[in-house]
Amino acid sequence: MENRPIETTQAQPAVPAEDAETQGTGRLTEYAWAILLIVVSLWGISILSFGLPGLVVPALVLLPGIFVLLLLITMGG
């Protein structure tokens, strides 16, 4: 009797080919997370440096943009 390893074949899951539309999605997501991390870090540094004004002033600067964004979402545009 020979000691041969038992050969097993396992079915490989079918992986769908990426469409041209979804190829750049991963990199775009990485950039979005990186930008978010940078903005939050800078805001944190601002809070540590200036205290309460460092928290409030950036929020007040962002307010018009957030307001327009909410209007666009509400109107479906």
Secondary structure, 3 states (H helix, E strand, C coil): CCCCCCCCCCCCCCCCCCCCCCCCHHHHHHHHHHHHHHHHHHHHHHHHHHCHHHHHHHHHHHHHHHHHHHHHHHHCC
